Amino acid sequence: MTRLAAVLWWCLVSLAVADEPPQPYVEEPTYKMAPHLLGAPDGFRERLAEAGVTILADNTGFSIGNTNGGFAQAFDYAGHGDYCAIADGGKLGVHEGLYLKLRAEHRYGETIVGNVGCFISPTLIADLPVYNSEQVYLTNVLLTQELTDAFSVFAGKMDTLDGDMNAFAHGRGKTQFSNMGFIFNPIVGATVPYSTLGAGFVLHPDDGPMLMVTVLNSTDTTATSGFDTLFNDGMLLSAAVRVPTNWFGRPGHQLLGGTWNSRTYTSISEAYIPYPNVATPTIQGSWCLYWNFDQYLFVDPADETRGWGPFGRAGVADPNTSPIDAFLSFGVGGNVLGRTRRDDTFGIGWYYASTSPQIGTLITSQFGPIGNGQGIECFYNYELTRAVRITPDLQYVVPSLRSAEPALIAGVRALVSF
């Protein structure tokens, strides 16, 4: 089957919207319309998609709070709006296999990061694309050209949240876990910006390993076009291989990759994670290595796309530039297998983030004792309608800042596809 590669590990973007079928690293040329709240099934938006322009939008809202521990106990409301448009060059008569993707997004409300005293956000999507800003940002202007059935190239501005795809722990923080520790591997935080300019290629045979390589600007340009600072402070290289497995006669994946950023590091405040503005010794370049897996243990006999099983992530990073020098997470997640509620999903996971001794010493001098962070999250994603999903969520977080007590976080998330 001819396919369009639209996601590269940490760097190649895929379309991630409410109820979108999971397409790790790859998207079909004909985008399937997600169920939505507004409009008729055969309405204007569907006719527009048939003509070559797909429009998708959703809102993720959180009512969540810290009930015990941390720095403060309070409930807050926050959310994230996501608006995507994808133009199919073949259907529009421009060029077969050419696609243009535009994405605008914004956050709103109050983050609970400060109340908990953690660096790994319990509600990541509510803190993106720019922490504590409520402006709308254009985070994707991405051109992709399919050259063969198994090879595609891409270039433009792209966000990186869709990297590190996992069947049970990903979903951009909308449909699966909410905590950053389970949406992607935070070990990349010091080397990978959220949105920036770049280009790359992906080799994606139907049934074999997938090879992904990309080159990006070294710094974040979410709030600008990025052309005036392109490669002014080095570049980011990223590569990964994702291999399908069939252990126990069930589908799964193993992924191994790494990043190298050549920019000059003078602080940790520019990382993907909103760390405090702590100066560091000037260092040229940083790196990280990462791994993840997902493995189905049970599959619905009537639908092989539904099932559940374990997942895990691990990684190491340059301790001189990355506040997290090692990361580990494990858990179980997937679909509820039963005659009713077949589209509901669940998950429970644990993560551990080791603080770099070098960076930890610098943070301690300004913010007090620091140690290793860890957390547990469990959720149940309930399909209220095809366009509305409600997710009760419970987390227990041990912040790396030792001045903050372990926190018990509880709340609910609502995802609406418009």
N, C-alpha and C positions, 0 to 999 in steps of 0.2 A: 504494500500500500504506500502510495506517495504521501509523505508527511513533511510538515514544516517544522524545523527546529527553531524554537523560540526561547529556550532557556539554557543558559550556560552556567556551570557551577559558579555560584556567587556573582556571576557577571552577566549571564544571558537571561533575559527577562521572559517570563511566560505570562499569559493572561490568567489572573487569579481572581475570580469573582464568585459570588454566592452560588452554591450548587453547581459549579462548573465541574464536569467530569475530570478526575485526576489524570493529568497527562505529564508525567515526570519528564522534564527537559524538552518535551516535544509537543507540538500542537498540530491538529489536523488542519489542512488547508480550508475546509469548510467548517467554520466555527459553529458549534451547537449552541443555540440560544438557551441561556439559563432561564428557568422558570422565574417570572417576575410578577410584581404586585399590580403594576399598572398596564393597561392595554389588553386587547383581545389576542387570543392565540394566532389569529390570522391578520393582525393589525399592521399598522404602518411600520413598526420596528422590524417585524418578521419579513415584510416585503422589501424593506431596505437591505436586510441581511442577504436575501436572495439576489439582490442587485449588486452586492459586493461590499456593503458597509455594515458592520456589526457594532451596535452600541449596547453597552452593559454598564450598570451602575448598582452600587449597594451601599448600605450604611451599617456599621457595626457599633452598637452602643453598649456601654458597660455601666452598671450600677453595682459598685464593688467597694469594699472598704477593709481596713485593718481593724479587726475586732479585739486583738490582744497583742502586746509586745510592740516592737518597732520603736519609733519615736513619738507617734501620736495615733490615737484611735479615732477614726472618722471614716464616714462613707462619702464617696465622691461619685459624680457622673462624668463620664468622658466617652469619646467615640471617634470614629474615623469614617470619612466619606471617600469612596473609590469610584472613579468615572473613566471608562475605557472606550476607545473607538478603534476598530481594526478595519483597514481597507484592503480588499483582495484585488490585486492588480490584474489578475486574470479575468475575473468577472467584470471589472470596470473597463476592460479593453486596453489596459496600459502595457502590461507584460505578464506572461504566464509565470507563476511561481514567485511573484514579487508581492510582499506584504508591508504595510505601514501600520505601526501601532502607536497610538497616543494614549497616555495615561495622565490624569490629573488627580491629586489626592490632597486631603487636609485632615488635621486632627482638631479636636475641640474639647473643652472641659478641663477638669483638674486631674493630674496624674497622681497616683498613690505611691510613686517611687519615694518621694520625700518622707511620707508618713512611715513607710516600712524601713527606710534607711538602707536600701539595697541598690546595687548597680545593675543587676540583671532584672529587667522590668517584668513584673507579674502580668502586665497587660501591654505587651509590646506594640500592637497595632495602634493603641490609643496614644502612643508617644511618637508616632511617625506621621509625616516624613521629617519634620524638624521639631525637636524636643521643645515643648513649651511655646510653640508658635501656632496660631490658628489661621495663618494664611494658606491659600490654595497654591500648590506647587505643581508644575509640569515635570514629572519624574521620568517619563518615557517619551521619546520621539525616535522610534526604532524601525529601521529598514532591514528586512530579511529577504534574501534571495535563495530560493531552492535551486541548486544547480543539477542535482540528480536525485533519485529516490532516496539516497542515503547520505547526501552531503549538502549542507547549507552554510551560507556565510551571512553575516549580519554586521551592522554598524549604526551608531547613533548614540543618543543619550538613553541610559537604561538604569532601572533600579535593580538591586541585588537581592531582594528579600526572597525571591523564588528559587534561589540556589539551595543546595543541600536537600533536595526533594526526598521525602520519606512517606511511605504509604500510610503510616499511623501517627506521625508526629511532624506536621508541617502546616498546610492550610492557611498560611499567612496570618495565623492568630485569629482567624474568623470561624473556621469550621471544626477545628480540632483543639489542641491546647492553646492557652492564652499566654503562658509564661515564655519569655524569650529562650529559656534553657531547653525548650522542647520544639520551638519553631525552626530553629537552625542552630548551628554550633557557634556559640559566642567566642570560640577561640579565634575566629577570623576578625574580631572586632578592631584590632589594631592595624590591620592591613587592607581591609575592604571598606570603601565608602558606600553610603547608601545609594546615591544616584550620581552618575558621572558619565562622561563620554568614553566610548571605546569601540572595539571591533573584534571579531573572532570568527571561528568556524566550529561546526559540530559534525562529527561522523556518526550517523545513527542508523545502522542496519536494523531490519525488522526484528531479528531474534538474537543478535549478537551484542557484544560489549559496545557501549557508547563512549566515544572519546570527545572531550570538550576542551577547547583552548581559547583563551581570550587575552586581549591587551587593553587596559583601561588607563585613564588618567589616574594619577596617584592620590588625588585629594577629592573630597566631596564637593559637588557643584549643584546640589539640589535646588538652591535658590537662584542660580544663574544658568545661562546657556552653557558655560564652561569653556567656550572657545578662547576667551582671553587668557585663560590660565592653563590651557591644554599642555600637558607634559612640562610645565614650568618647574615642577619639583619632582621630576622622575616619572616612573610609570609602574603600573601594577600588572603582573603576569599571573595568570591562574590556569590550572589544568587539572582535569579529573577524569577518571575512568569509572563507569558504572556498569557492573556485570550482572546480568540476570542469573538467578539460581533456581534450582528445583529440588531443594532438600525436602525429604519426607514426602516427595511427590506433590509439593505445594510451591507456588511461586514466591519469589523473594528477590532481594538485590543486595549486592555488596558494592560500596563505593569508596574509592581512595583518591585523594587529591591534595593539592597544596597551592599556596599563594606566596608570592614574593613582591614586596613593595620597595622601590628604590628611593623613596623620598627621605628627606632629612627630618628626623624626629627630635623635637625640643620639648614636648609635653604630651600628656595622655588625654587632654581634653578634646582632641580631634578624632577620637575613636568612634566607631559605630555606636558603642554604649556611651551614655551621657556621664562620663566620669568627671570629677572635679578638675578645675584648671590647675594641675600640678606640673611644675616644670621638671624636666628630666635632663640628664647630661645629653649633649648633642650626639646623635647616633645616625649613621647613614644606613638605611635599609632595615627591613624586618621581614620575617617569614612565619609561616605556620603550616602544619600538616594535619590532615583530618581524615576521619573514616566514619561511615555509618552503614547500618544494615536495617532491613525490614524483612520479616519472614512470616508468611501466613502459616498458621497451624491448623486452622479450620476454615473451610470455604463452603459457602452455600451451594448445595448440589444444583439448585435451580438457577443460580446466577454466580458465576465464578469471579465477578468483580466485587462481590461482597464476602467479607470474612474478617477474621481477627488473628492477631499474633503479636510476638514481641518485636521491639525495635531497640536500637542503641546507637550512641554516638561517642566518639572519643577524639581527642586531638591534643597537640602540643604546639607551643608558640615560643618565639624569641623572648626570653625573660627580661631582656634589657629594654624592650619597647612595649611589651604587652602586659597589662595588669593581670590577666589570666594566663598562666604559663602551662596549664594542663586542664582538660575538661573531660568529664565522663557522665553519661546519662543512660538509663535503661528504663523500659516500661512495657506496657501492654496496651493495645488499642485496636479499634476497628468497628465493624458493624455489629449491631445486635441481631443475632441469628434466631429468628422466630417467625411465626406466621403473622404476627402483628408488629408494628413499629420497625419494619425492616430497613427503613432509611435512617433510623436513629443511630448515633455512634457514641462511643465511650472511650475513655482513656485514663490510665493512671501511670505516673512516671516519677522518677527520682533523678536529680542531677547533683553533681559535685564540681565546684569550680575552685581550682587551686590558685591562690594569689602568688604572683611572682615575688620572691624575696626582695629583689632590687627595687621594683616599683612599690611594693608594700611598705618598705622603709620610708620612701618619700611621702606616701599618703599618711603614714603614721605621724610624721613630723608636723602635719597640718591638721589632721582630723582625728588623731588618737589611734589606739590600738586597732590593728586589722588582722584578720585571719582568713581562713578558707570559707567560702560560702556554699550553701547547699539548699535544696528545696524539694518539696513533693507537691504534685498537683493531681487532682482527679476531677473529671468533668463528665457530664452526660448531655449530649447534643440532641435535643428533642425537635423533630420536624412538626411544627404547628400546622403549617401549610407548605406547599412546594416552594413558596417564596419567603417564608418566615421561619426562622429557626431560633429556639430558645435554649440557652445553655447554662444551667447551674454549675458553679465552679467553686472548688475549695482548695486552698493552698496553705502549706506550712513552709515558711522561709526562714533560714538562718542567715542573716546578713553578714557580709564580710567585715563590715564596721562593727567592732565589738562593743561600741557604746550603745548599739541598738539591740534590744532583746529579740529573741526569736518571735516571729509574727505569724498570727493565724489570720488568713485572708479569706473572705467569703463574699460571694456576690453572684450576679447573673449577667449573661451576655445575650444580646438580641441582634440577629443578623437579618436584614430585610433587603431583598433584591427588588429594585424598582423597575 
